[in-house]
Amino acid sequence: MKRTHRTDTPMKISDILTERLVKTGLESTDKDGLFREMIQLFVDQGLLNSGEEALAALRDRESKMTTGIANGLALPHGKLRGAKGLMMALGVSQAGIEYESLDGEPVHVVIMVLAEAGSPGPHIEALAEISRLFALPRFMNRIREAQSTKEVLDLIRREE
């Protein structure tokens, strides 16, 4: 099921994420393992045939500057030639992931954004909306404390 975003309305993260693209029990302990684990969510949903191009795009972006923002949040993102529109996955790690974040702290919430090469608008709009949501007081803590993918999506819907 492919969801598209209409450009005449504000972007809603909940219009892009599905329960199958949210994982509340990330197993990875490092950045590269995390990238592979999150990319597999897209592959499992038939949104990507192979994760190799996505992995290369994420690594390339990361080589320029870390996408580990601060306060336990990471926003790895990349552009793919074969992507049709905007894809997003969210993962939560209770243990934390070594990510080389700007603040040096482990990452607990990861939102991966993959977008169509040559179409920067939706990609930038998604990153801005994610930043807005996660700037809300206690929102990060509530996402980290969520017990299910449904609870994560309900929290996002409530704040949008």
Buried (B, 14 or more C-beta within 10 A) or exposed (E): EEEEBEEEEEBEBBBBBBEBBBBBEBEBEEBEBBBBBBBBBBBEBEBBEEBEBBBEBBBEBBEEEBBBBEBBBBBBBBBBEEBEBBBBBBBBBEEEBBBEBEEEBBBBBBBBBBBBEEEEEBBBBBBEBBEBBBEEEEBBEBBBEBEEBEBBBEBBEEBB
